[in-house]
Amino acid sequence: MTPREHQHRLHVMIAFLLVYFFWGSTYLAIRIAVEHIPAAMLGAVRFLVAGVLMLTYCRLSGRKISLSKRDAWRLAVIAVLLLSGGNVLLCYSEEYVPSGLAALIVAVVPLWVALIEGFILKGDRLRGRGWLGLFLGIAGLIVLLWPQLAPVLLPNYAQASSPNSAMLFASGVLLLGSLSWSIGSILARRSSLGIGPVAATGWEMTFAGAFNLLVSLALGDLHKVVWSWRGVGALIYLVIFGSWIGFTAYIWLLEHVPTPKVATYAYVNPVVAVFLGWLILHEHVDRYIGLGAVIIVAAVALVTSSKLKLKSAPTQELLPACEAEA
């Protein structure tokens, strides 16, 4: 191996570590942030700051950032689906759902995408391995949420255990947010734009941040913010390490590593999130979360690897399939 090849391999390894760790840790940061900042306000500040900084970087580095009216509307719709419907609902849910559990529920996004593309849009259809992954994913969700579902579904079980209705409702909201994220991801992949992915992501963040700000002001969130070093620190972490460093490493990997390898973040990040939630916030990891995590990670791996073999029309990837939801 030549020194240049060795250096390239080292850079690839570092980039993967950045994506795995920083995107996996965003669930922890969100959990901390929403203790002090309401969900919509958090989404507004995070994405407005990250988006404006990203567009400024693009402008200074000579990248095109000007938008046609058509591209602006497309990016605005995608931004609301991804970073408002997806991310803000995630932030809301993490007020009631542990960060590790939230990450595992979000991990089923590739299953939503496969289902929508295959049956509604008549695009790439799942093959045998993909179908197995889809059913495994549903089973994994049931296992994860069983402590909350069982008292509702089984009368005898309800006598011994009362359901956590707030957590169950928040989990449902999180599934709805994941569906919004999935629709936004599909639209993003099918959109042909006149600017590059970094500039497009900068605009998405800016549009979503502005929309989230309007929602936040309408909800009166400004008076609910509790400014503290802990909350502000989590917000800064999300902007710098989640939206900036993590995304930059992801784009670099797409340019230097085969896409199937880059896609492994989809089933590594939830494991990182569960571990960090347990380590730092002392979140309880019971047998349901442990078994559900194994099933969902296996399901996502099966669906992702199955779809990688199918050929689709070339599209432009904007935000990756799971990151921005975190």
C-alpha positions in Angstrom: 0.0 0.0 0.0 1.4 3.4 -1.0 1.5 6.3 1.5 -1.2 8.0 -0.6 -3.5 4.9 -0.4 -2.8 4.6 3.3 -3.7 8.3 3.8 -6.9 7.9 1.8 -7.9 4.9 3.9 -7.3 6.8 7.0 -9.5 9.7 5.8 -12.3 7.3 4.9 -12.1 5.7 8.4 -12.2 9.1 10.1 -15.2 10.2 7.9 -17.1 7.1 8.8 -16.4 7.6 12.5 -17.6 11.2 12.2 -20.9 10.1 10.5 -21.5 7.2 12.8 -20.8 9.0 16.0 -22.1 12.5 15.4 -25.3 11.4 13.7 -25.9 8.8 16.3 -25.3 11.3 19.1 -27.8 13.9 17.7 -30.7 12.0 19.4 -29.0 12.4 22.8 -28.4 16.1 22.1 -32.1 16.6 21.1 -33.2 14.8 24.2 -31.1 17.3 26.3 -32.1 20.3 24.3 -35.9 19.8 24.5 -35.7 19.9 28.3 -35.0 23.6 27.8 -36.2 24.6 24.3 -39.6 23.8 22.8 -39.4 21.5 19.7 -40.4 24.1 17.0 -38.1 26.8 18.4 -35.3 24.3 18.6 -35.9 23.4 14.9 -36.1 27.0 14.0 -32.8 28.1 15.6 -30.9 25.0 14.6 -31.7 25.0 10.9 -31.7 28.8 10.4 -28.2 29.0 11.8 -26.9 25.9 10.0 -28.6 26.8 6.7 -27.4 30.4 6.6 -23.8 29.3 7.5 -23.9 26.6 4.9 -25.1 29.0 2.2 -22.4 31.5 3.2 -19.8 28.8 2.9 -21.1 27.9 -0.6 -21.0 31.5 -1.7 -17.4 32.0 -0.4 -16.2 28.8 -2.0 -17.7 29.7 -5.4 -20.6 27.3 -5.4 -23.8 28.3 -7.1 -26.6 29.1 -4.7 -29.1 31.1 -6.8 -32.4 29.3 -7.2 -35.0 29.4 -9.9 -38.6 29.8 -8.8 -39.3 26.1 -9.6 -36.3 24.9 -7.5 -37.2 27.2 -4.6 -40.7 25.8 -4.4 -39.5 22.2 -4.6 -36.9 22.7 -1.9 -39.4 24.5 0.3 -41.8 21.6 0.1 -39.1 19.0 0.7 -37.7 21.1 3.6 -41.1 21.2 5.4 -41.6 17.4 5.0 -38.1 16.6 6.1 -37.1 19.2 8.7 -40.4 20.3 10.0 -42.7 17.3 9.7 -39.8 14.9 10.3 -37.4 16.7 12.7 -39.7 18.9 14.7 -42.0 15.9 15.4 -38.9 13.9 16.5 -37.9 16.8 18.9 -41.5 16.9 20.3 -41.5 13.1 20.8 -38.2 13.1 22.6 -39.9 15.1 25.4 -41.6 11.8 26.3 -39.6 9.1 24.6 -36.0 8.1 25.5 -33.4 9.1 22.9 -32.4 5.5 22.2 -36.0 4.3 21.7 -36.6 7.3 19.4 -33.6 6.5 17.3 -34.8 2.9 16.9 -38.3 4.0 15.8 -36.7 6.5 13.3 -34.5 3.7 12.0 -37.5 2.2 10.1 -37.5 5.1 7.7 -35.9 3.0 4.9 -38.8 0.5 5.3 -41.4 3.3 4.8 -39.4 4.5 1.8 -39.3 1.0 0.3 -43.1 0.5 0.9 -44.1 3.9 -0.7 -41.8 3.6 -3.7 -42.8 0.0 -4.4 -46.6 0.2 -4.0 -47.7 3.8 -4.3 -45.2 5.1 -6.8 -44.7 1.8 -8.6 -41.0 2.3 -8.6 -38.4 -0.2 -7.3 -40.2 -3.2 -5.9 -38.9 -5.3 -3.0 -37.5 -8.7 -3.6 -37.5 -11.7 -1.2 -34.9 -10.3 1.1 -36.5 -6.9 1.2 -39.9 -8.4 2.1 -38.3 -10.3 4.9 -36.7 -7.0 6.1 -40.1 -5.2 5.9 -41.9 -7.8 8.1 -39.0 -7.9 10.5 -39.1 -4.1 10.8 -42.8 -4.3 11.7 -42.1 -7.0 14.2 -39.3 -5.0 15.7 -41.5 -2.0 16.2 -44.1 -4.1 18.0 -41.4 -5.5 20.3 -40.0 -2.0 21.0 -43.4 -0.6 21.9 -44.8 -3.7 23.6 -44.6 -2.4 27.1 -46.9 0.4 26.1 -49.0 -1.5 23.6 -49.7 -4.6 25.7 -51.9 -2.9 28.4 -54.0 -1.4 25.6 -54.4 -4.5 23.5 -54.6 -7.2 26.2 -57.1 -6.8 29.0 -55.4 -9.3 31.3 -52.1 -7.6 30.8 -53.6 -4.2 31.6 -54.6 -5.4 35.1 -50.9 -5.9 35.9 -49.5 -2.9 34.1 -50.9 0.5 33.2 -50.0 2.0 29.8 -47.8 5.0 29.5 -50.2 6.9 27.3 -47.9 9.9 26.9 -45.1 7.8 25.6 -47.4 5.7 23.4 -48.9 8.9 21.9 -45.4 10.4 21.4 -44.3 7.2 19.7 -47.2 7.5 17.3 -46.3 11.1 16.5 -42.7 9.9 15.9 -44.0 7.3 13.4 -46.0 10.1 11.7 -42.9 12.2 11.5 -40.9 9.3 10.1 -43.6 9.0 7.4 -43.3 12.7 6.6 -39.5 12.2 6.4 -39.9 9.3 4.1 -42.1 11.2 1.7 -39.7 14.1 1.7 -36.8 11.8 1.0 -38.5 10.2 -2.0 -39.3 13.7 -3.4 -35.7 14.8 -2.8 -34.4 11.8 -4.7 -36.7 12.4 -7.6 -35.9 16.1 -7.9 -33.5 17.5 -10.5 -32.0 20.8 -9.3 -29.8 23.4 -10.8 -27.5 23.6 -7.8 -25.3 21.1 -5.9 -26.2 19.0 -2.9 -24.5 21.2 -0.3 -26.2 24.4 -1.5 -29.5 22.6 -1.8 -29.2 21.4 1.7 -28.4 24.9 2.9 -31.5 26.2 1.3 -33.6 23.3 2.8 -32.3 24.1 6.2 -33.0 27.8 5.8 -36.6 27.3 4.4 -37.4 24.8 7.2 -35.9 27.1 9.8 -38.1 30.0 8.7 -41.2 27.7 8.6 -40.4 26.3 12.1 -39.9 29.8 13.4 -43.4 30.8 12.2 -44.9 27.7 13.9 -42.9 28.4 17.0 -44.1 32.0 17.3 -47.7 30.9 16.7 -47.4 28.4 19.6 -45.9 31.1 21.8 -42.7 29.1 22.3 -40.6 32.2 22.8 -41.9 32.6 26.4 -41.4 28.9 27.1 -37.7 28.8 26.4 -35.5 28.2 29.5 -32.1 29.5 28.4 -29.4 27.5 30.1 -25.8 26.4 29.4 -27.0 22.8 29.1 -29.8 23.6 26.5 -27.6 26.1 24.5 -24.7 23.7 24.5 -26.9 20.9 23.1 -28.2 23.3 20.4 -24.7 24.4 19.4 -23.7 20.7 19.3 -26.6 20.0 16.9 -25.6 22.9 14.6 -21.9 22.2 14.5 -21.5 18.5 14.8 -24.9 17.2 13.6 -25.7 19.5 10.7 -22.2 20.7 9.7 -19.4 18.2 10.5 -21.6 15.1 10.1 -23.1 16.2 6.8 -19.7 17.3 5.4 -18.2 13.9 6.2 -21.3 12.3 4.6 -20.9 14.2 1.3 -17.2 13.5 1.3 -17.9 9.8 1.7 -20.4 9.8 -1.2 -17.7 11.2 -3.4 -15.0 8.7 -2.4 -16.7 5.5 -1.2 -19.3 3.3 -2.9 -22.8 4.2 -1.9 -23.7 0.8 -0.4 -20.9 1.3 2.2 -22.0 4.8 3.0 -25.6 3.5 3.6 -24.4 1.5 6.6 -25.0 4.6 8.7 -28.7 3.8 8.7 -28.2 0.7 10.9 -25.1 1.9 12.9 -26.5 5.2 14.2 -29.4 3.7 16.2 -27.0 1.4 18.0 -24.8 4.5 18.9 -27.9 6.4 20.0 -29.0 3.6 22.4 -25.5 3.2 23.8 -25.1 7.0 24.4 -28.5 7.3 26.0 -27.7 4.5 28.4 -24.2 5.8 29.1 -24.9 9.5 29.6 -28.6 9.9 30.4 -28.8 6.5 32.2 -31.8 5.5 30.0 -33.2 2.1 30.8 -32.4 -0.6 28.2 -34.7 -3.6 28.8 -35.1 -6.8 26.9 -37.7 -5.2 24.7 -35.3 -2.5 23.5 -32.4 -4.9 23.2 -34.4 -7.4 21.1 -36.2 -4.7 19.2 -32.9 -3.1 18.3 -31.4 -6.3 16.9 -34.6 -7.0 14.9 -34.8 -3.5 13.4 -31.1 -3.2 12.6 -31.3 -6.5 10.8 -34.5 -5.4 9.0 -33.0 -2.2 7.8 -29.9 -4.0 6.6 -32.0 -6.5 4.6 -34.1 -3.8 3.0 -31.2 -1.5 2.2 -29.0 -4.3 0.7 -32.0 -5.6 -1.3 -32.7 -2.1 -2.8 -29.1 -1.5 -3.6 -29.2 -4.2 -6.3 -32.1 -2.5 -8.1 -31.4 0.1 -10.8 -33.2 3.4 -10.7 -33.0 6.6 -12.7 -30.2 8.8 -11.6 -31.3 11.3 -9.0 -29.7 13.9 -6.8 -29.4 13.0 -3.1 -30.0 16.0 -0.9 -30.3 15.2 2.7 -29.5 11.6 3.5 -32.3 9.2 4.4 -32.1 9.4 8.1 -29.8 12.1 9.3 -31.8 15.3 9.1 -34.6 13.7 11.1 -32.0 13.7 13.9 
